[in-house]
């Protein structure tokens, strides 16, 4: 599928080239990931490494849940608490 000089490629040819490029990126990424995985499996401290990875993932999960699941207090509620605290401080 070579492109002749001076002729623009058709949409079907561009789609094929795009898919081929994406497949090449996926294969090279997968090959790199497999190589990294093999290196990790050869380590003598793989159990400790897995335990550290698990604790790190748990900590990251807690951070995500704290960031997105917790509802922040209402703005007017905060202002009311400040007003009550100020009123209490003025009375004393």
N, CA, C and O atoms as CSV, one atom per row, in Angstrom:
chain,resi,resn,atom,element,x,y,z
A,1,UNK,N,N,0.831,-1.184,0.000
A,1,UNK,CA,C,0.000,0.000,0.000
A,1,UNK,C,C,0.872,1.243,0.000
A,1,UNK,O,O,0.810,2.057,0.921
A,2,UNK,N,N,1.662,1.380,-1.010
A,2,UNK,CA,C,2.486,2.576,-1.092
A,2,UNK,C,C,1.710,3.680,-1.765
A,2,UNK,O,O,0.812,3.431,-2.569
A,3,UNK,N,N,2.058,4.873,-1.436
A,3,UNK,CA,C,1.366,6.036,-1.983
A,3,UNK,C,C,2.169,6.573,-3.155
A,3,UNK,O,O,3.370,6.820,-3.047
A,4,UNK,N,N,1.498,6.744,-4.249
A,4,UNK,CA,C,2.167,7.293,-5.423
A,4,UNK,C,C,2.419,8.773,-5.191
A,4,UNK,O,O,1.643,9.449,-4.515
A,5,UNK,N,N,3.508,9.267,-5.756
A,5,UNK,CA,C,3.835,10.677,-5.552
A,5,UNK,C,C,2.828,11.564,-6.286
A,5,UNK,O,O,2.488,11.328,-7.445
A,6,UNK,N,N,2.369,12.580,-5.580
A,6,UNK,CA,C,1.455,13.530,-6.177
A,6,UNK,C,C,-0.011,13.180,-6.038
A,6,UNK,O,O,-0.861,14.022,-6.328
A,7,UNK,N,N,-0.348,11.961,-5.603
A,7,UNK,CA,C,-1.747,11.571,-5.467
A,7,UNK,C,C,-2.117,11.499,-3.997
A,7,UNK,O,O,-1.450,10.807,-3.228
A,8,UNK,N,N,-3.157,12.191,-3.596
A,8,UNK,CA,C,-3.598,12.088,-2.212
A,8,UNK,C,C,-4.233,10.724,-1.950
A,8,UNK,O,O,-4.897,10.163,-2.822
A,9,UNK,N,N,-4.030,10.206,-0.765
A,9,UNK,CA,C,-4.588,8.897,-0.409
A,9,UNK,C,C,-6.091,9.028,-0.194
A,9,UNK,O,O,-6.576,10.050,0.292
A,10,UNK,N,N,-6.822,7.975,-0.563
A,10,UNK,CA,C,-8.258,7.968,-0.340
A,10,UNK,C,C,-8.572,7.731,1.123
A,10,UNK,O,O,-7.700,7.369,1.913
A,11,UNK,N,N,-9.837,7.941,1.470
A,11,UNK,CA,C,-10.239,7.758,2.863
A,11,UNK,C,C,-10.069,6.322,3.326
A,11,UNK,O,O,-9.689,6.081,4.472
A,12,UNK,N,N,-10.347,5.363,2.447
A,12,UNK,CA,C,-10.187,3.969,2.839
A,12,UNK,C,C,-8.723,3.625,3.083
A,12,UNK,O,O,-8.399,2.878,4.006
A,13,UNK,N,N,-7.843,4.170,2.253
A,13,UNK,CA,C,-6.411,3.921,2.436
A,13,UNK,C,C,-5.915,4.597,3.722
A,13,UNK,O,O,-5.089,4.030,4.437
A,14,UNK,N,N,-6.405,5.787,4.014
A,14,UNK,CA,C,-6.026,6.472,5.248
A,14,UNK,C,C,-6.499,5.684,6.469
A,14,UNK,O,O,-5.786,5.588,7.468
A,15,UNK,N,N,-7.705,5.123,6.381
A,15,UNK,CA,C,-8.228,4.333,7.490
A,15,UNK,C,C,-7.375,3.092,7.732
A,15,UNK,O,O,-7.096,2.739,8.878
A,16,UNK,N,N,-6.960,2.428,6.645
A,16,UNK,CA,C,-6.112,1.238,6.771
A,16,UNK,C,C,-4.771,1.615,7.389
A,16,UNK,O,O,-4.266,0.916,8.267
A,17,UNK,N,N,-4.199,2.721,6.928
A,17,UNK,CA,C,-2.916,3.160,7.476
A,17,UNK,C,C,-3.046,3.538,8.952
A,17,UNK,O,O,-2.148,3.257,9.746
A,18,UNK,N,N,-4.141,4.164,9.313
A,18,UNK,CA,C,-4.377,4.538,10.703
A,18,UNK,C,C,-4.507,3.307,11.589
A,18,UNK,O,O,-3.914,3.252,12.666
A,19,UNK,N,N,-5.267,2.332,11.148
A,19,UNK,CA,C,-5.437,1.092,11.915
A,19,UNK,C,C,-4.109,0.353,12.039
A,19,UNK,O,O,-3.795,-0.188,13.099
A,20,UNK,N,N,-3.333,0.327,10.967
A,20,UNK,CA,C,-2.030,-0.334,11.013
A,20,UNK,C,C,-1.095,0.380,11.986
A,20,UNK,O,O,-0.354,-0.270,12.724
A,21,UNK,N,N,-1.123,1.689,11.994
A,21,UNK,CA,C,-0.296,2.450,12.931
A,21,UNK,C,C,-0.699,2.204,14.367
A,21,UNK,O,O,0.158,2.029,15.233
A,22,UNK,N,N,-2.015,2.188,14.634
A,22,UNK,CA,C,-2.503,1.905,15.983
A,22,UNK,C,C,-2.138,0.490,16.420
A,22,UNK,O,O,-1.785,0.270,17.579
A,23,UNK,N,N,-2.219,-0.459,15.509
A,23,UNK,CA,C,-1.842,-1.838,15.835
A,23,UNK,C,C,-0.363,-1.920,16.168
A,23,UNK,O,O,0.022,-2.639,17.091
A,24,UNK,N,N,0.470,-1.199,15.435
A,24,UNK,CA,C,1.904,-1.198,15.711
A,24,UNK,C,C,2.201,-0.620,17.093
A,24,UNK,O,O,3.028,-1.159,17.828
A,25,UNK,N,N,1.532,0.469,17.444
A,25,UNK,CA,C,1.706,1.065,18.772
A,25,UNK,C,C,1.255,0.088,19.850
A,25,UNK,O,O,1.936,-0.064,20.865
A,26,UNK,N,N,0.127,-0.571,19.649
A,26,UNK,CA,C,-0.382,-1.523,20.633
A,26,UNK,C,C,0.572,-2.698,20.820
A,26,UNK,O,O,0.809,-3.126,21.949
A,27,UNK,N,N,1.119,-3.221,19.729
A,27,UNK,CA,C,2.037,-4.355,19.811
A,27,UNK,C,C,3.323,-3.953,20.524
A,27,UNK,O,O,3.821,-4.696,21.369
A,28,UNK,N,N,3.858,-2.795,20.194
A,28,UNK,CA,C,5.094,-2.370,20.851
A,28,UNK,C,C,4.863,-2.082,22.329
A,28,UNK,O,O,5.726,-2.379,23.154
A,29,UNK,N,N,3.715,-1.510,22.677
A,29,UNK,CA,C,3.398,-1.256,24.082
A,29,UNK,C,C,3.212,-2.560,24.836
A,29,UNK,O,O,3.687,-2.706,25.962
A,30,UNK,N,N,2.526,-3.500,24.221
A,30,UNK,CA,C,2.322,-4.803,24.844
A,30,UNK,C,C,3.649,-5.525,25.044
A,30,UNK,O,O,3.866,-6.143,26.087
A,31,UNK,N,N,4.529,-5.454,24.066
A,31,UNK,CA,C,5.848,-6.072,24.191
A,31,UNK,C,C,6.647,-5.466,25.326
A,31,UNK,O,O,7.320,-6.180,26.069
A,32,UNK,N,N,6.576,-4.170,25.460
A,32,UNK,CA,C,7.276,-3.492,26.552
A,32,UNK,C,C,6.692,-3.898,27.902
A,32,UNK,O,O,7.431,-4.125,28.859
A,33,UNK,N,N,5.372,-3.986,27.975
A,33,UNK,CA,C,4.725,-4.376,29.234
A,33,UNK,C,C,5.075,-5.808,29.618
A,33,UNK,O,O,5.282,-6.099,30.796
A,34,UNK,N,N,5.144,-6.702,28.639
A,34,UNK,CA,C,5.506,-8.097,28.919
A,34,UNK,C,C,6.942,-8.168,29.413
A,34,UNK,O,O,7.231,-8.921,30.343
A,35,UNK,N,N,7.837,-7.411,28.821
A,35,UNK,CA,C,9.226,-7.375,29.269
A,35,UNK,C,C,9.346,-6.870,30.694
A,35,UNK,O,O,10.118,-7.412,31.485
A,36,UNK,N,N,8.591,-5.838,31.026
A,36,UNK,CA,C,8.594,-5.310,32.393
A,36,UNK,C,C,8.037,-6.338,33.365
A,36,UNK,O,O,8.573,-6.507,34.460
A,37,UNK,N,N,6.976,-7.021,32.982
A,37,UNK,CA,C,6.383,-8.044,33.838
A,37,UNK,C,C,7.354,-9.191,34.079
A,37,UNK,O,O,7.460,-9.688,35.200
A,38,UNK,N,N,8.057,-9.611,33.043
A,38,UNK,CA,C,9.062,-10.673,33.209
A,38,UNK,C,C,10.157,-10.237,34.175
A,38,UNK,O,O,10.597,-11.024,35.014
A,39,UNK,N,N,10.593,-9.000,34.063
A,39,UNK,CA,C,11.612,-8.482,34.974
A,39,UNK,C,C,11.124,-8.469,36.410
A,39,UNK,O,O,11.883,-8.779,37.328
A,40,UNK,N,N,9.856,-8.112,36.613
A,40,UNK,CA,C,9.296,-8.090,37.970
A,40,UNK,C,C,9.163,-9.493,38.541
A,40,UNK,O,O,9.366,-9.697,39.738
A,41,UNK,N,N,8.822,-10.464,37.693
A,41,UNK,CA,C,8.670,-11.835,38.178
A,41,UNK,C,C,10.007,-12.465,38.559
A,41,UNK,O,O,10.039,-13.391,39.370
A,42,UNK,N,N,11.094,-11.989,37.999
A,42,UNK,CA,C,12.416,-12.531,38.312
A,42,UNK,C,C,12.979,-11.976,39.614
A,42,UNK,O,O,13.973,-12.494,40.121
A,43,UNK,N,N,12.374,-10.949,40.155
A,43,UNK,CA,C,12.896,-10.339,41.382
A,43,UNK,C,C,12.698,-11.274,42.558
A,43,UNK,O,O,11.727,-12.029,42.616
A,44,UNK,N,N,13.630,-11.214,43.493
A,44,UNK,CA,C,13.539,-12.081,44.665
A,44,UNK,C,C,12.557,-11.531,45.695
A,44,UNK,O,O,12.047,-12.282,46.526
A,45,UNK,N,N,12.290,-10.240,45.645
A,45,UNK,CA,C,11.382,-9.634,46.619
A,45,UNK,C,C,10.007,-9.370,46.014
A,45,UNK,O,O,9.377,-8.358,46.322
A,46,UNK,N,N,9.544,-10.263,45.168
A,46,UNK,CA,C,8.275,-10.036,44.474
A,46,UNK,C,C,7.092,-10.008,45.439
A,46,UNK,O,O,6.133,-9.271,45.210
A,47,UNK,N,N,7.142,-10.805,46.522
A,47,UNK,CA,C,6.034,-10.793,47.485
A,47,UNK,C,C,5.969,-9.440,48.193
A,47,UNK,O,O,4.887,-8.888,48.390
A,48,UNK,N,N,7.120,-8.915,48.569
A,48,UNK,CA,C,7.159,-7.598,49.223
A,48,UNK,C,C,6.716,-6.504,48.254
A,48,UNK,O,O,6.011,-5.570,48.635
A,49,UNK,N,N,7.133,-6.631,47.011
A,49,UNK,CA,C,6.746,-5.662,45.987
A,49,UNK,C,C,5.242,-5.683,45.772
A,49,UNK,O,O,4.624,-4.628,45.627
A,50,UNK,N,N,4.646,-6.870,45.749
A,50,UNK,CA,C,3.196,-6.985,45.574
A,50,UNK,C,C,2.465,-6.395,46.780
A,50,UNK,O,O,1.428,-5.754,46.612
A,51,UNK,N,N,2.986,-6.599,47.991
A,51,UNK,CA,C,2.354,-6.044,49.186
A,51,UNK,C,C,2.424,-4.517,49.162
A,51,UNK,O,O,1.460,-3.849,49.533
A,52,UNK,N,N,3.555,-3.963,48.731
A,52,UNK,CA,C,3.675,-2.509,48.627
A,52,UNK,C,C,2.720,-1.958,47.573
A,52,UNK,O,O,2.097,-0.916,47.777
A,53,UNK,N,N,2.609,-2.655,46.453
A,53,UNK,CA,C,1.696,-2.212,45.401
A,53,UNK,C,C,0.253,-2.243,45.894
A,53,UNK,O,O,-0.530,-1.343,45.588
A,54,UNK,N,N,-0.099,-3.278,46.658
A,54,UNK,CA,C,-1.458,-3.372,47.189
A,54,UNK,C,C,-1.743,-2.235,48.161
A,54,UNK,O,O,-2.808,-1.621,48.098
A,55,UNK,N,N,-0.804,-1.946,49.059
A,55,UNK,CA,C,-1.036,-0.862,50.025
A,55,UNK,C,C,-1.109,0.491,49.322
A,55,UNK,O,O,-1.886,1.360,49.718
A,56,UNK,N,N,-0.295,0.667,48.275
A,56,UNK,CA,C,-0.349,1.919,47.526
A,56,UNK,C,C,-1.686,2.072,46.796
A,56,UNK,O,O,-2.261,3.160,46.766
A,57,UNK,N,N,-2.176,0.979,46.209
A,57,UNK,CA,C,-3.471,1.034,45.524
A,57,UNK,C,C,-4.605,1.312,46.501
A,57,UNK,O,O,-5.537,2.049,46.177
A,58,UNK,N,N,-4.534,0.722,47.705
A,58,UNK,CA,C,-5.561,0.999,48.713
A,58,UNK,C,C,-5.538,2.464,49.122
A,58,UNK,O,O,-6.589,3.091,49.257
A,59,UNK,N,N,-4.342,3.010,49.318
A,59,UNK,CA,C,-4.228,4.425,49.694
A,59,UNK,C,C,-4.770,5.322,48.586
A,59,UNK,O,O,-5.478,6.292,48.857
A,60,UNK,N,N,-4.437,4.998,47.341
A,60,UNK,CA,C,-4.948,5.804,46.230
A,60,UNK,C,C,-6.469,5.695,46.131
A,60,UNK,O,O,-7.146,6.677,45.826
A,61,UNK,N,N,-7.004,4.494,46.390
A,61,UNK,CA,C,-8.458,4.321,46.374
A,61,UNK,C,C,-9.135,5.157,47.440
A,61,UNK,O,O,-10.185,5.753,47.197
A,62,UNK,N,N,-8.525,5.204,48.644
A,62,UNK,CA,C,-9.090,6.045,49.709
A,62,UNK,C,C,-9.086,7.511,49.307
A,62,UNK,O,O,-10.058,8.230,49.540
A,63,UNK,N,N,-7.977,7.953,48.695
A,63,UNK,CA,C,-7.899,9.351,48.271
A,63,UNK,C,C,-8.969,9.686,47.231
A,63,UNK,O,O,-9.596,10.743,47.292
A,64,UNK,N,N,-9.167,8.779,46.284
A,64,UNK,CA,C,-10.175,9.022,45.249
A,64,UNK,C,C,-11.562,9.086,45.855
A,64,UNK,O,O,-12.347,9.975,45.523
A,65,UNK,N,N,-11.870,8.145,46.747
A,65,UNK,CA,C,-13.193,8.160,47.374
A,65,UNK,C,C,-13.384,9.395,48.235
A,65,UNK,O,O,-14.468,9.979,48.246
A,66,UNK,N,N,-12.346,9.802,48.957
A,66,UNK,CA,C,-12.455,11.014,49.763
A,66,UNK,C,C,-12.648,12.245,48.895
A,66,UNK,O,O,-13.361,13.175,49.271
A,67,UNK,N,N,-12.016,12.244,47.740
A,67,UNK,CA,C,-12.092,13.403,46.859
A,67,UNK,C,C,-13.465,13.524,46.196
A,67,UNK,O,O,-14.007,14.623,46.085
A,68,UNK,N,N,-14.026,12.393,45.756
A,68,UNK,CA,C,-15.237,12.465,44.944
A,68,UNK,C,C,-16.505,12.018,45.662
A,68,UNK,O,O,-17.598,12.425,45.266
A,69,UNK,N,N,-16.400,11.205,46.692
A,69,UNK,CA,C,-17.597,10.672,47.332
A,69,UNK,C,C,-18.079,11.565,48.471
A,69,UNK,O,O,-19.280,11.636,48.733
A,70,UNK,N,N,-17.177,12.232,49.137
A,70,UNK,CA,C,-17.573,13.067,50.268
A,70,UNK,C,C,-18.234,14.347,49.768
A,70,UNK,O,O,-17.732,15.015,48.865
A,71,UNK,N,N,-19.347,14.664,50.364
A,71,UNK,CA,C,-20.063,15.880,50.000
A,71,UNK,C,C,-19.551,17.002,50.895
A,71,UNK,O,O,-19.572,16.864,52.118
A,72,UNK,N,N,-19.096,18.099,50.320
A,72,UNK,CA,C,-18.609,19.191,51.146
A,72,UNK,C,C,-19.762,19.842,51.905
A,72,UNK,O,O,-20.900,19.821,51.436
A,73,UNK,N,N,-19.480,20.420,53.072
A,73,UNK,CA,C,-20.551,21.066,53.826
A,73,UNK,C,C,-21.114,22.259,53.054
A,73,UNK,O,O,-20.417,22.896,52.265
A,74,UNK,N,N,-22.363,22.535,53.298
A,74,UNK,CA,C,-23.036,23.636,52.614
A,74,UNK,C,C,-22.417,24.969,53.040
A,74,UNK,O,O,-22.047,25.152,54.200
A,75,UNK,N,N,-22.315,25.875,52.103
A,75,UNK,CA,C,-21.695,27.175,52.358
A,75,UNK,C,C,-22.444,27.949,53.436
A,75,UNK,O,O,-21.826,28.550,54.314
A,76,UNK,N,N,-23.771,27.937,53.371
A,76,UNK,CA,C,-24.556,28.670,54.370
A,76,UNK,C,C,-24.410,28.043,55.758
A,76,UNK,O,O,-24.453,28.747,56.767
A,77,UNK,N,N,-24.238,26.728,55.805
A,77,UNK,CA,C,-24.027,26.058,57.088
A,77,UNK,C,C,-22.713,26.522,57.717
A,77,UNK,O,O,-22.648,26.754,58.925
A,78,UNK,N,N,-21.698,26.653,56.922
A,78,UNK,CA,C,-20.406,27.135,57.427
A,78,UNK,C,C,-20.541,28.567,57.933
A,78,UNK,O,O,-20.018,28.901,58.996
A,79,UNK,N,N,-21.237,29.414,57.181
A,79,UNK,CA,C,-21.438,30.796,57.616
A,79,UNK,C,C,-22.233,30.856,58.916
A,79,UNK,O,O,-21.928,31.672,59.786
A,80,UNK,N,N,-23.249,30.003,59.061
A,80,UNK,CA,C,-24.041,29.990,60.293
A,80,UNK,C,C,-23.188,29.567,61.483
A,80,UNK,O,O,-23.319,30.132,62.569
A,81,UNK,N,N,-22.326,28.592,61.294
A,81,UNK,CA,C,-21.442,28.163,62.384
A,81,UNK,C,C,-20.482,29.264,62.785
A,81,UNK,O,O,-20.230,29.467,63.973
A,82,UNK,N,N,-19.944,29.978,61.806
A,82,UNK,CA,C,-19.059,31.105,62.112
A,82,UNK,C,C,-19.820,32.194,62.865
A,82,UNK,O,O,-19.296,32.776,63.815
A,83,UNK,N,N,-21.043,32.466,62.445
A,83,UNK,CA,C,-21.841,33.497,63.128
A,83,UNK,C,C,-22.137,33.087,64.561
A,83,UNK,O,O,-22.053,33.916,65.467
A,84,UNK,N,N,-22.486,31.809,64.787
A,84,UNK,CA,C,-22.737,31.339,66.150
A,84,UNK,C,C,-21.465,31.413,67.002
A,84,UNK,O,O,-21.515,31.800,68.170
A,85,UNK,N,N,-20.352,31.048,66.421
A,85,UNK,CA,C,-19.091,31.116,67.159
A,85,UNK,C,C,-18.743,32.552,67.504
A,85,UNK,O,O,-18.286,32.839,68.610
A,86,UNK,N,N,-18.960,33.454,66.556
A,86,UNK,CA,C,-18.676,34.871,66.819
A,86,UNK,C,C,-19.621,35.432,67.875
A,86,UNK,O,O,-19.197,36.192,68.746
A,87,UNK,N,N,-20.918,35.055,67.803
A,87,UNK,CA,C,-21.894,35.519,68.785
A,87,UNK,C,C,-21.538,34.994,70.174
A,87,UNK,O,O,-21.648,35.720,71.163
A,88,UNK,N,N,-21.111,33.730,70.247
A,88,UNK,CA,C,-20.707,33.147,71.522
A,88,UNK,C,C,-19.469,33.844,72.082
A,88,UNK,O,O,-19.358,34.032,73.293
A,89,UNK,N,N,-18.543,34.226,71.208
A,89,UNK,CA,C,-17.336,34.908,71.664
A,89,UNK,C,C,-17.645,36.325,72.126
A,89,UNK,O,O,-17.004,36.833,73.045
A,90,UNK,N,N,-18.628,36.966,71.490
A,90,UNK,CA,C,-19.030,38.325,71.895
A,90,UNK,C,C,-19.747,38.328,73.246
A,90,UNK,O,O,-19.617,39.280,74.016
A,91,UNK,N,N,-20.508,37.259,73.537
A,91,UNK,CA,C,-21.271,37.173,74.790
A,91,UNK,C,C,-20.351,36.966,75.976
A,91,UNK,O,O,-20.698,37.359,77.090
A,92,UNK,N,N,-19.226,36.381,75.780
A,92,UNK,CA,C,-18.326,36.059,76.914
A,92,UNK,C,C,-17.524,37.221,77.319
A,92,UNK,O,O,-16.723,37.125,78.248
